[in-house]
Amino acid sequence: MTSADVAQAAGREVTALYEAHALSLTRLAYVMLGDRPAAEDVVQEAFLGLYKRWSRLRDTANAPGYLRTSVLNGCRMVLRSRARRDDRTAGELPWESAEATALVGEEYRRLLLAIQALPPRQRETLVLRYYLDLSEEETARSMGIRRGTVKSATSRALAALGQRMQEYS
């Protein structure tokens, strides 16, 4: 098989993965970042990285997990960059337009604000466990942490989220 054949096969496989997972990964990144263009950029970078490394994957069945981990790592990098620049107002959600803001229910907006105010690890565990409906084990693998850490971070996140939601009421 020539290198062109290998690249073409990788392109087909990554395209199929993109069609199957891009939307959910973009949603994941959006909940983590609160910024649609940044979320889309993170997801595109994850797919590009997968394409570049396709020939080195030991098990292509693990590609969705690799993408999830890449998206989380990309979100972490964006959040660290934002923290260094300190160019955002705390608690601000960057809605695209006044119409978009009106369409988003107040309760949903409060929930997003509360989730985005959580520490990164807590936010990640909630999003992976309850938004993407991953098991504790899958969440641990995606985040590169132990299952017990997922349990404790989830518990703390739910308690903090409940408290923040009461404050917003």
C-alpha positions as a Markdown table, in Angstrom:
| # | Residue | x | y | z |
|---|---|---|---|---|
| 1 | Met | 0.0 | 0.0 | 0.0 |
| 2 | Thr | 1.5 | 3.4 | -1.0 |
| 3 | Ser | 1.6 | 6.4 | 1.3 |
| 4 | Ala | -1.1 | 8.0 | -0.8 |
| 5 | Asp | -3.4 | 4.9 | -0.3 |
| 6 | Val | -2.7 | 5.1 | 3.5 |
| 7 | Ala | -3.5 | 8.8 | 3.5 |
| 8 | Gln | -6.7 | 8.3 | 1.5 |
| 9 | Ala | -7.8 | 5.5 | 3.9 |
| 10 | Ala | -7.1 | 7.7 | 6.9 |
| 11 | Gly | -9.1 | 10.5 | 5.3 |
| 12 | Arg | -12.1 | 8.2 | 4.8 |
| 13 | Glu | -11.9 | 6.9 | 8.4 |
| 14 | Val | -11.5 | 10.3 | 10.0 |
| 15 | Thr | -14.3 | 11.7 | 7.8 |
| 16 | Ala | -16.6 | 9.0 | 9.0 |
| 17 | Leu | -15.6 | 9.7 | 12.6 |
| 18 | Tyr | -16.2 | 13.5 | 12.0 |
| 19 | Glu | -19.7 | 12.8 | 10.7 |
| 20 | Ala | -20.5 | 10.6 | 13.7 |
| 21 | His | -18.9 | 12.6 | 16.5 |
| 22 | Ala | -18.2 | 16.3 | 15.6 |
| 23 | Leu | -21.5 | 17.6 | 16.8 |
| 24 | Ser | -21.3 | 16.0 | 20.2 |
| 25 | Leu | -17.7 | 17.0 | 20.6 |
| 26 | Thr | -18.5 | 20.6 | 19.6 |
| 27 | Arg | -21.2 | 20.6 | 22.2 |
| 28 | Leu | -18.8 | 19.3 | 24.8 |
| 29 | Ala | -16.3 | 22.0 | 24.0 |
| 30 | Tyr | -19.0 | 24.7 | 24.0 |
| 31 | Val | -20.2 | 23.7 | 27.5 |
| 32 | Met | -16.5 | 23.8 | 28.6 |
| 33 | Leu | -15.7 | 27.1 | 27.0 |
| 34 | Gly | -18.9 | 29.0 | 26.5 |
| 35 | Asp | -17.7 | 30.2 | 23.1 |
| 36 | Arg | -18.9 | 28.6 | 19.9 |
| 37 | Pro | -16.0 | 29.6 | 17.6 |
| 38 | Ala | -13.4 | 28.5 | 20.2 |
| 39 | Ala | -15.3 | 25.2 | 20.6 |
| 40 | Glu | -15.3 | 24.6 | 16.9 |
| 41 | Asp | -11.6 | 25.4 | 16.6 |
| 42 | Val | -10.8 | 22.9 | 19.4 |
| 43 | Val | -12.8 | 20.2 | 17.7 |
| 44 | Gln | -11.2 | 20.9 | 14.3 |
| 45 | Glu | -7.7 | 20.7 | 15.9 |
| 46 | Ala | -8.6 | 17.4 | 17.6 |
| 47 | Phe | -9.7 | 15.9 | 14.2 |
| 48 | Leu | -6.6 | 17.2 | 12.5 |
| 49 | Gly | -4.4 | 15.7 | 15.2 |
| 50 | Leu | -6.2 | 12.4 | 14.8 |
| 51 | Tyr | -5.7 | 12.5 | 11.0 |
| 52 | Lys | -2.0 | 13.2 | 11.4 |
| 53 | Arg | -1.5 | 10.4 | 13.8 |
| 54 | Trp | -3.9 | 7.8 | 12.2 |
| 55 | Ser | -1.1 | 5.5 | 11.0 |
| 56 | Arg | 0.3 | 5.3 | 14.5 |
| 57 | Leu | -2.9 | 4.4 | 16.3 |
| 58 | Arg | -2.7 | 0.9 | 17.9 |
| 59 | Asp | -6.5 | 0.4 | 17.9 |
| 60 | Thr | -8.6 | 2.6 | 15.6 |
| 61 | Ala | -11.7 | 1.6 | 17.7 |
| 62 | Asn | -10.3 | 3.8 | 20.4 |
| 63 | Ala | -10.4 | 6.9 | 18.1 |
| 64 | Pro | -13.6 | 8.4 | 19.7 |
| 65 | Gly | -11.9 | 8.3 | 23.1 |
| 66 | Tyr | -8.8 | 9.8 | 21.7 |
| 67 | Leu | -10.9 | 12.6 | 20.2 |
| 68 | Arg | -12.7 | 13.2 | 23.5 |
| 69 | Thr | -9.4 | 13.5 | 25.3 |
| 70 | Ser | -8.0 | 15.8 | 22.7 |
| 71 | Val | -11.0 | 18.1 | 22.9 |
| 72 | Leu | -10.7 | 18.2 | 26.7 |
| 73 | Asn | -7.0 | 19.0 | 26.5 |
| 74 | Gly | -7.7 | 21.6 | 23.9 |
| 75 | Cys | -10.3 | 23.2 | 26.1 |
| 76 | Arg | -7.9 | 23.2 | 29.0 |
| 77 | Met | -5.3 | 25.0 | 26.9 |
| 78 | Val | -7.9 | 27.7 | 25.8 |
| 79 | Leu | -9.0 | 28.2 | 29.4 |
| 80 | Arg | -5.4 | 28.5 | 30.6 |
| 81 | Ser | -4.7 | 31.0 | 27.8 |
| 82 | Arg | -7.8 | 33.0 | 28.8 |
| 83 | Ala | -6.8 | 33.0 | 32.4 |
| 84 | Arg | -3.4 | 34.5 | 31.5 |
| 85 | Arg | -4.9 | 37.1 | 29.2 |
| 86 | Asp | -7.7 | 37.8 | 31.8 |
| 87 | Asp | -9.7 | 39.4 | 29.0 |
| 88 | Arg | -13.2 | 38.1 | 30.0 |
| 89 | Thr | -15.7 | 39.4 | 32.5 |
| 90 | Ala | -16.4 | 36.8 | 35.2 |
| 91 | Gly | -19.8 | 35.1 | 34.6 |
| 92 | Glu | -20.3 | 36.5 | 31.1 |
| 93 | Leu | -21.7 | 34.2 | 28.5 |
| 94 | Pro | -20.8 | 35.2 | 24.9 |
| 95 | Trp | -24.1 | 34.8 | 23.2 |
| 96 | Glu | -24.1 | 35.5 | 19.5 |
| 97 | Ser | -27.0 | 38.0 | 19.4 |
| 98 | Ala | -29.8 | 39.4 | 21.3 |
| 99 | Glu | -32.1 | 37.0 | 19.5 |
| 100 | Ala | -30.1 | 34.0 | 20.6 |
| 101 | Thr | -30.1 | 35.3 | 24.2 |
| 102 | Ala | -33.9 | 35.6 | 24.1 |
| 103 | Leu | -34.2 | 32.0 | 22.8 |
| 104 | Val | -32.2 | 30.5 | 25.6 |
| 105 | Gly | -34.3 | 30.0 | 28.7 |
| 106 | Glu | -33.3 | 31.8 | 31.9 |
| 107 | Glu | -33.0 | 28.5 | 33.8 |
| 108 | Tyr | -30.7 | 27.1 | 31.1 |
| 109 | Arg | -28.6 | 30.3 | 31.1 |
| 110 | Arg | -28.3 | 30.1 | 34.9 |
| 111 | Leu | -27.3 | 26.4 | 34.7 |
| 112 | Leu | -24.6 | 27.2 | 32.1 |
| 113 | Leu | -23.3 | 30.1 | 34.2 |
| 114 | Ala | -23.1 | 27.8 | 37.2 |
| 115 | Ile | -21.4 | 25.0 | 35.3 |
| 116 | Gln | -18.8 | 27.5 | 33.8 |
| 117 | Ala | -18.1 | 28.9 | 37.3 |
| 118 | Leu | -17.0 | 25.4 | 38.5 |
| 119 | Pro | -13.3 | 24.5 | 38.7 |
| 120 | Pro | -12.2 | 22.9 | 35.4 |
| 121 | Arg | -12.0 | 19.3 | 36.8 |
| 122 | Gln | -15.4 | 19.5 | 38.3 |
| 123 | Arg | -16.9 | 21.0 | 35.1 |
| 124 | Glu | -15.3 | 18.3 | 33.0 |
| 125 | Thr | -16.6 | 15.4 | 35.2 |
| 126 | Leu | -20.1 | 16.8 | 35.1 |
| 127 | Val | -20.1 | 17.3 | 31.3 |
| 128 | Leu | -18.6 | 13.9 | 30.6 |
| 129 | Arg | -20.8 | 12.0 | 33.0 |
| 130 | Tyr | -24.1 | 13.7 | 32.5 |
| 131 | Tyr | -24.0 | 15.6 | 29.2 |
| 132 | Leu | -22.2 | 12.9 | 27.2 |
| 133 | Asp | -23.5 | 10.1 | 29.5 |
| 134 | Leu | -20.1 | 8.4 | 29.9 |
| 135 | Ser | -19.5 | 5.8 | 32.7 |
| 136 | Glu | -17.2 | 6.6 | 35.5 |
| 137 | Glu | -14.5 | 4.4 | 33.9 |
| 138 | Glu | -14.9 | 6.2 | 30.5 |
| 139 | Thr | -14.8 | 9.6 | 32.2 |
| 140 | Ala | -11.6 | 8.6 | 34.1 |
| 141 | Arg | -9.9 | 7.4 | 30.8 |
| 142 | Ser | -11.0 | 10.6 | 29.0 |
| 143 | Met | -9.6 | 12.8 | 31.7 |
| 144 | Gly | -6.5 | 10.7 | 32.5 |
| 145 | Ile | -7.5 | 10.3 | 36.2 |
| 146 | Arg | -8.6 | 7.4 | 38.5 |
| 147 | Arg | -12.2 | 6.3 | 38.8 |
| 148 | Gly | -12.2 | 7.4 | 42.5 |
| 149 | Thr | -11.2 | 10.9 | 41.5 |
| 150 | Val | -14.1 | 11.0 | 39.1 |
| 151 | Lys | -16.5 | 10.0 | 41.9 |
| 152 | Ser | -15.2 | 12.7 | 44.3 |
| 153 | Ala | -15.0 | 15.4 | 41.7 |
| 154 | Thr | -18.5 | 14.6 | 40.5 |
| 155 | Ser | -19.8 | 14.7 | 44.1 |
| 156 | Arg | -18.2 | 18.0 | 44.8 |
| 157 | Ala | -19.4 | 19.4 | 41.4 |
| 158 | Leu | -23.0 | 18.5 | 42.1 |
| 159 | Ala | -22.9 | 20.0 | 45.6 |
| 160 | Ala | -21.3 | 23.2 | 44.2 |
| 161 | Leu | -23.8 | 23.3 | 41.3 |
| 162 | Gly | -26.7 | 22.9 | 43.6 |
| 163 | Gln | -25.5 | 25.7 | 45.8 |
| 164 | Arg | -24.9 | 28.1 | 42.9 |
| 165 | Met | -28.3 | 27.3 | 41.4 |
| 166 | Gln | -29.9 | 28.3 | 44.8 |
| 167 | Glu | -27.9 | 31.5 | 44.8 |
| 168 | Tyr | -29.2 | 32.4 | 41.3 |
| 169 | Ser | -32.8 | 31.8 | 42.4 |
